[in-house]
Amino acid sequence: MIRSRFAAALVGATALILTAGAHAQPAPKSVLRVAPHADLKTLDPVAASIVITRMHGLMIYETLFAWDANLQPKPQMVESFSTAPDGLSWSFTLRPGLKFHDGQPVTTRDVIASLKRWMVRDTIGGKLGEYTEGMEAKDDRTFTLKLKKPMALVPFALGSAVGQIPVIMREADAATDPTKPVTETIGSGPFKFNRAEWRSGAKIVYDKNADYVPRAEPADGLAGGRVVKVDRVEWMIMPDAATAAAALQTGEIDIWEQPSQDLIPVVAAAKDVKVERYSNLANQVMLRPNSLHPPFNNPKARLALAYATDQAEFLAGGFGDEEWWKRCAAYFICGGPNGTEAGTEGYAKPDLEKAKQLLAEAGYKGEKLVLTTSNDIAAIGRMAEVAAAQLKKAGVNVEVQFSDWGTVTTRQQNKSPPDQGGWNLFVTYASGATMQSPMTNIGTNMGCEKAWAGWPCDAEAEKLRGAVVDAPDDAARKAAVEVLHKRLAEMQPYRVLGQFDQPYARRANVSGVLAAPVMLFWNIERSDADAALTGS
């Protein structure tokens, strides 16, 4: 289908060349075509933390602050802000002229409703919620945030680009049940979601928001001016990696957001294709157990996962050449500001007998455990099979159940027993920007029902995570992270499987991709070199 369409465009372009001397033609719209890593199923970036939904959210919504390329918060929707001397009150004034895609102005009522909804769902949002005494709208552009005790990380939290992000929705949308995804897609961001052309499993379309006024500062990560340099972005769903690779080489797509690792040498060698990294921190791979149901409601069974698994086998299976991955037991990313491996020394190498012993002590007697996964993201599917093979060596009866990625992520939210639609295990990965801080690492939140899918529960770990927030300076914060990490290594909210670099691939005529936690589509432009092939 896609090739026939582009072939037709090529014929049309040839006809235009033949008649161009006689009639002036209107300038065609510039279109950026992208093969994303997954299909878009959930539209609400506050309800879901998955990357594809976050990418969608950043297209159409904005946040009060935004992280620059060094993960430092900068004002985005906020024009100015101030803090009281005692640190218990913050005042924020919105930029003038902000408006939603339906023409309504963005007001502080929208902001407060959105932040309240986010605080119920997100890891760092929940922590900010614990510190919050209340929020009050002074007028349509100014509101105050009052705290129970000082929290220096307020701008960092309000600019979060990881987990469930604090996007500003219309008050009516934000006032809905935070456990149920919003289906409306009216934001105030630089792109508009084109619902009429949305084809699940095939194509997602975003149009440039002509009414959007970007900040004056240069683009820097998520911060600065979000200047859109194309008229339209089309996400072309291509679950088959070979198809995506061929489309990139022929110019039918401009960007392959997450090329399959085994095809990177192929596309890197292709004419007019470039392969590059777009994140400054490596991604983290994890094996997530469900702490609600046996055997992983017992921390001994979760610790058994660490003794039963070999990071190198997972990473080689998922990402091939060791050029792209490394062993690392740090919950908060090796190479990041909090990258300690304290407490993990005992299971640096697999010990199957120790794993079997811990499982027995946890009461496991060979019951079937369900590992839910998908081949839509090839690396995840391959690593799930590695997980099953390794756990079977430790005497675990694992059944791998494959489905599409949208179904997997929906099922992750199901708290029912595995034989009633729930699950025991899944493999996934998250960006280094997400995992590098105790405040944003979605997997180390052990706040029971407030935690991410898997719902681990440990009051001591949560107390120690709070100590990181309360630390008065960098030295005290580093010491608090060390203590927290040792507790996490013992309680194992998830098994860290190491980390990897995820490159993207682009046509050589595409430029302006920004370093950020996820791929962004403002600031990107393309020359006319491929116009004849793509019809744009």
N, C-alpha and C positions, 0 to 999 in steps of 0.2 A: 504493500500500500504506500509506504513512504517513498520507495524508489520511483513508483509510477507517478506520484505527485511531483517529485522533483524533476523527473524526465519531462513532464508536461511543462514545468516552469522553464526548463532549458529550451524547449521548442519555442515557447513564448518569448524568451529573451532574444533568441535568434531573429524572430520576426520583427521585434522592436528595432534591432540594429539595422535591418534592411529598410525600415521606413522612417528612421530617426531624422534623416535629412529633410523630410517633407513636413513632419508634424512634431512639435514639442510635446514631450510626454511628462506627466506629473511625476514628481519624485516618489519612488516606492517607499513604503514604510520599512524601517530597519527592524529586523527580527533576529533575536538571539535564540538559537535552538540548543537545548541542553538535555543530555541524558542523565537524569538523577539516579541515585543509588537505589531508590525504592518508589513505589507508587504512593500517592497521597490518599489516605483513607480518613484520617482524623484532622479536622480543620481547626481545632481549638488548641493553641499552644499553651494554655493554662491547664487544660485537662490532660495533656500528654507531653511527655518529655522526649519523645523520639525525634531524631534529627530531622527527618523529612517534614514533620509538622512544625518544628522550630524554624526551618528554612522558609516554609510557607508563612509563618507568623511574622517573620522579619521582612517579608515582601510587603505586607499590607498594613501592619501595625507599627507603632513606635513605642519607645519606653522613655521614662523621664530622664534617665541618664543612659550612657552607652559606653562600653569598654573600648579603649583604643587598642592598638596592636600589642601593647605591653600589658593589657588587662587592667589598665587604670581607668577609673570612671570619669567621664566628662559629661557636662550638661548636653541633653539632646532636645527633649520637649521643654525642658526648664530653661528659662531666660536667666534667672538669678536665684540664689538661695543663701541662707544664713543660719548660723547655729547660736543658741543662747550660751553664755559663758559656762553654765553648769552642764551643758551638753544634753539637757533633758527636753529641749524644744528645737525643732527645725522648721524654718519657713521657706516655702518654695513659690516662685512666681512663674507661670507658664509663658512661653513665647506668644506674642500676639499673632492673631490670624490663623491659628491651628484650626482645622476643620476636618470632619469625617467625610468619607466618600459620598455620603448622601447629602452633603451640604451643611449639616448641623455643625455649629461650633463645638470644639472640645472645651469642656468646662471642668472645674475642680470636682464637681459632682461625679462626672465620669471617672476622674482619676481616683477618687476615694473608693467608689464602688469596685473599680478594677483591682486596686491594691488589696482590698479586703478579700476578694475572691482568690487572688494569687496567694495570699498569706495562708490560706487553708490548704493549698495544694503543694507548694514548692518547699524544698529543703531550706534554702536561705530565707525564703519568704516566711516560712514557719518560724524560723529563729527571730526574724525581725518582728513578727507578730507577737512572740512571747515578750519582747521588750516594749511593745507599743501600749501606751495608755489610751490613746485615741487620736483621731484625725478630725480636723474641722475646716470647713470651707469658709474663708474670710470674704471672698467674692468669687466671681467666675474664673479669675486667673490666679488667685493666691490661696494657699491652704497651709495649715500647720500640722506637723506630726509631733505628738507629745509622747515621750518615753518614760518608762518606769525607772530605768537606769541608763546611763550613757552607753552608746554603741557607735564607735567611730566608723564602722563599716556601712553606714546607711547609704551613702551614694553608690558604693560598690554593689550593695544588694539591689538597689533600685535600677541599676544598669545591667543586671545579670543577663547574660546571653546563653545560659545553660539551664538544664533542667526544665521546669515549667517557667517560662519567662514572663516578667511583669508588664505585659503589653497593656496599653490603655484602650479599652473598649467603650462603646456607648453604655451609659448607665443602665439602660434596660437590658442589654446583653449581659453585663457584668453582674447584675442582680439575680441571675438565675442560679440554680443549684450548682455549686462548684464541682460536684461529683459527676455531673452530666455534661458532656461536651456541647458547647455552643455551636450551632449550625450556621448562624449568620456570619458573614465575612466582610463586615463594614468596618474598616479601620481608618486611620488618618495618614498612612504611610505613603511611600513614593510610588507604589504600584497598586492597582486595583485588580482584584480577583475576577476573572471573566467566567462567571458561573455558566453562562449560556454555551460556552465552548468546552466546558469541562467534560472529558470522557474518561471515566474511571478505567484504569488499566491501559489507557492509550495516550492521553494528552491533558496537561494542565496549562492554562493560559493566564498570563498576567499582562495588563496594559499599563502603560505609563500614566501616572496620575498628573494630568496637566495642571491641576490646581495646587499641587504640592510645592511648598516653598522650603528649599533646603537651607541648612545653616551656612554661614559664610566661611567657616573654617575648612581647610582642605580635608578630604577624607583620610581617616586614620583608623584602620580596623572598623569597628562598628560606629565609631565616633566621627564627628565632623559632618561636612556637607554630603548628603545622600543625593548626589546628582545623577539622574537617570539619563543615559546617553543612547538608549535604543527606544523604539516605540513600543516594543512588545517582547516578552520573554515566553517561550514555549518549552515546557518540560515534556520531552518525548519519552514515554515509558518503554524501556528496552531491557527486559529482564535477561535476555540472552546476551552474554558478554561479547560473543563473536559478532553479533549483529551491531552492537554499539561500536565495536572497534572498526568494523567496515564502514559504518556511517560516518565516523569521525574522519577516516582516511579519505573518503570521497567528498567531504564537505557537506554532507547532508545534516550533520549536527556540528555545532561550533565548540562545544565543551562536553567532555565526559567527566562527570563530577567525581566518581570513584571508580577508576578503571580496575578491572580484575588484575590482580598481581601477576598472574601467569601470562597476561597479554601485554604487560607494560613494555617488555623489550620489543614487541612487535610494533606497537604504536609509536614508541620512542624513535624507532628507526624509520618511520614513515616520513615521506616528504611533506613539508608544511605542517607538521605536528610537533608540539612541545609538551614535555612532561615535567611538572614542577610540584613543589610542596606549597600549600597555602596556609599551614599552621606552624607556629613557632614551637609548639609542644607536641610530643607524640601522643597518640591515642592509647587508651588502656582497654585490654580485653579482660572479661570477667566470666566466671561461671557462677550464676546466681541461684542459690537454693531458696525454696519456699519455707520460711521459718514458722508458718502457721501449723503445718501438718507433719506427722512423723515421717521419716526420722529426724528431719532437719529443724524441728522445734527444739531439739537438744543440741547445744553448742558442740558437743563431742562429735556428733555426726557431721557438722559443718567443718570442724577441724580435720576430720578424716579426708575431706575433699582436698585439702592442702597436701596431705601425705600421699594421696593416691594419684596425683596429677603431675605431669612433667611439662613445664611451660614450653620448652623447645619443640615438643611434638605438636602442641596446639599451634604455635606461631608458624612453624614450617608448613603445617597443613593448611593454615589459613592464608599465609602471605608469602610462601615460597622462599625466595632468596633472603639470606640473613642480612643483606644490605638494608632491608626495610624493617627489621624487628630486633628486639633485644629482650633478654630476661630482666625482670624487675619485680620485686615483691612489695614495692611501695604503694600503699593505697593512694598516696597523693602525688604520684608521678616522679620517677627518677628524672632529674634535670630541671624539676620545678622548684619553687621556693620552699616547699614543704616535703621534699623528697626523701624522707627517712625510711629505712627498712627495719627499724628497731622492732625486735620481738619475733622476727620471721626466720631467725637463723636455724631453728630446729628442723624446719621442713624445706631447706634449700634444695634437697634432693628427695625424690620419691622414696617412700618406705611403705610398701604394700602391707607388710605385717602390722605395722603400727596403725595403718588405715583400717584394717580388718578388726583390730582390737578396739579401736574407738567406736566403730560402728556397732560392735557387739555390746559395748558398754552403754551405747545409746538406745539399745533395745531393738536394733534392726535384725530381722530374721529372714531376709531374702524376699520381702514383698516387692511387687513390681513398682518401679518408680518411673514417672512420665517425664521425659525431656522433650519440650516443645520447641520446634525450630522451623526454619525455612531455607530453601535454596534460592529464594529471590535475591538475597545477599549471599553470594557464593561462599565467601570466607566464613560466614557464620554457619552455614550448612555444613561445610567441611569440618569446622572445629567442633560442632555438635557430634559428629560421627567419631571424632577423636575422643571426645569426652566419654561417649558410650563405651568405646573400646578400652579406655584406661580404667574406667570404673568397674567394668566387668572383671578385670584382672584382680580387683580388690573385693570381688564377691558380690557386687551390686547388680541386681536384676533391673536393667535399664531398658525401657522401650522408647525409641525415638519416634516422635510423631511429627511429620512434616505437613505444613500448610503454607499458604501465602503469608507474607510478612505482616500485612494488615491484620490478618486473623491472629497471628502469633502475639502481636502487641495488644490486641483487644483481650485475648485470653490471659495475658499477664495480669490484668486487673481483676481476674476472677478469683475470689477467695474460697471457692468451694473446694471440697476434697478432689484429688486428681481423678477419681472414678466418676465424678459428677461434673466434669468440665473444667476442673482446675488443673494444677500442674505441680511438679516437684522441682524441676530444674530448667534453666535455659542459658544459652551462651549469647553474649552480646558484647558490644564495645561502645565506648564513649570517648568524647574528645578530651584531650589533656586539659583544656580550659575548664571543662566541667569537673574533672577529678582532682585538680591540683590544690584545691582548698577544702578544709573541713567544712566550710560553710556552703559549698556548692556541690561537693561530691555526693551524688544522689544515693550511692550504695552504702555509705557509711553512716547515714542517718538511721539510728537504731531507736527511733521514737515510736515503735509499735504501730498503731493504726495511722500515725502521721508519716511513717516511712514510705519509701518507694516500694513498688511491687516486690513481694518477698517478705515485707513487714517484720524485719528483725526487731527484737525488743531487748534493750539492756539499759537500765537506768544509769549505771556507772559510766558507760560510754557516752551517754547524753550529757551527764554532769561534766565529763572531761571535755566534750565538744564545746559546752558553754564556757569552760575556762579559757579556751582558745579565743573566743569572742571577747571575754572580759580582760584579756592580757593588756597591761598598760603600755607595753612597748614591744619592739620586734624581738628582743632577746627573750623576754618572758613568753611571747607567743611561740617562739621556736621550741622552748623547753616544754610548753604545754602540748604542742603537737607530738613531741617524742613520747610523752606519757600516754596520750590518747592512742597513738599508733600501737603501742605495746598491748593495750587493752583490745584493740581491734584485731590484732594478730591472734589473740587468744579466742575471741568470740566469733571471728570469721563471718561477718555479715555477707561476704561473698569471697570466692577464691580469686585472687589476682592472678591472671594468666600471662602477664607480661605486657609489653607495649610495642606499637608499630607506627610507622609514618605512612600516612595515606596521601599519595599524590593525586593530582588531577591532570587531565590531558586537554589541551586546547589546540585549535587551529592557530597557525602562526600569525594570522591577521587579527586575532583577538588580543586585547590588552586591557589592563586596568583591574585585574583580579586582586582583591585586597586580602591581606593576612587577617584571619578572623577565626573564631571557633567553628563556624560553618561557612559554606560558600555564600557570598553575597552577590547581588546582581546589579546594584547601582555601581557607578564608576567604570563599568565595563563598556568598551566600544569595539567595533569591528570595522575594518576597512572594507573596501568594495572588491577585494581580490576574489572572493567566492560568490559574488552576487549572481553571476550567470548560472552557477550550479544550484543555488538555493532559492532563487527567485525573490531575493530581498536585498 
